[in-house]
Amino acid sequence: MADRRRINGPVGTTNPPIYDDAPEKQSEGFKVTRSRPANVIRKMYLKTGVTPSASGSAYLEIESSGNGGSGLKLSCSVHGPRALPRSTPFSPHIILSTHVKFAPFATKQRRGYIRDPIERDLGTHLETALRGSIIADRWPKSGVDIIISIVEGEQDRETSKAQGIEAWDTMNALSGCITVASAALADAGIDCVDTVAGGVAALVQDAGNDAAPSIVVDPIPSEHEKVLAACCIAYLPTRQEVTNLWFKGDLPASDMDVYTQLIEKGIQASKSANRVLVDCLNETVG
């Protein structure tokens, strides 16, 4: 009998992936640069209603960088609202539960079946981002579960191994989780004040250490020499509110203009993702 709690492999035979590390000389001679403008995000595909057994579901796919790295593929399912057990204390608001988990085969390093600290942090940030958009007082003593499976994580092998930039990839994953969870909530019919979407902006440095740093949206670490700082923002465009802000990096505290510009670029990225979200919901309704 198959274990339904685990993601089993395909029934047929497959060829195992071979990770052949390129020589350092070849990797130094070939450097992938950013082909997109600094204020343009990558193309994404979003579809709702992919899991019939759930109250609401959505699937998000973001294109890869095109340099051997993997793209981002997320699947979200929403269960509820449903009544809580009798033993649960009364709550005038809905109880939101988020669960983010990497598939064992999502990244180069195989993930375990138990959530690690990175996945728990993603769930905490996701809950904070969604709590600001849901009208919680319409479902007293009710609960809703939001489960996100990261089928394919965005991780460029060579750059991640050389610089240890898993934290920057985690921000891109959180941005996708916020967008796909918002689409799944709308598919489940849960009332929200606005559609929340995630966006990432980063302060990067290219063309050597002497060049002036620049701010780009939807960054890919392998396309830049160094990532100095990054922020992930969950934004409600109609209400013009930020429900979650995650900043990471090393910036001088005296230069507040850089912080402001970084947040503005993150809001711009979230607005671009929100347009894709709204178009997907309009196609579903129509």
Steps between C-alpha positions, in 0.01 A plus 500: 500500500638840401577756766269793423681732738808510281557617146591185317702486183366413156380147430710459185876507467680833474857607439665639814635858477875533473656806663828557321676798650661715233869591536574832663665635188193439290268646760716813524502547124121471471306748710125532469373856522152636553316538169186656647470869590550581865127566558355194320414169668519159337205344323270291716216255447213487750196272497229432758286192565775242456399290805130402486493351851608829664281803570735706286830439323748666271820423310779750430798458272774758442739460209860400564799725455614312190852429628453148627310605812154381587183706502242522777195274507247523783175321575258633763182349643257660746278293731221684676354702654383221726380478860756450771473218755277558804801495731654802323450830686265745336663733249316796344729482198600226260808298595748496213747213467775504236726213402788539252703196401767435240460178307788258562615548141443878483866600545842354435540400863222252574251632753375304796140411576498712817487877463830676559543855645492659153161346422362602838616858443330501161176385664523775764559776244221362281252501788587861581457605137162331459356601836495863391285426195239255636181635658542282808193603703257344249584145617502483881627176649609373160830395353660488159811309397730626224744237376771589247727245336810634329532249218811659353712747690682783332867420553795556266745228596832663424423838654329352805794273565758776458331787684248328729208710374218276616355792697442700182331201335279468809370853447397416145326190632310705761389746232358215293333345806315825577375536143385140456336494846303815417372337181402184690312704763303675227425164339370372836261794528652643817425870530805726492540876503733480198717258303842489660806428286869463576795683348876496548754777443874481556801727513761338274850582386627415152817547292745476788515653843555855370161528328216679673229270641161497330151385599322234293170316538460122495874437538683182400827478700690321223448798266681744730844522653369553853169551677540758775145508636150389408144544622180303445173694523138386517290789367130581463483726192143631542539590866870594455603304807798277577403187692849351534854627454809279518835672464840331494843637423768742612429869443611809692232620737576865419397471132123478525446584133627156399248334731219710355598428140531129575148488646358700207651254252360210701154656484543542125584129466196401707275717281629320190426162660156624607409578139566137409292392800205720404509383137496137614199559727315686225552206264368263766186707561443564132 
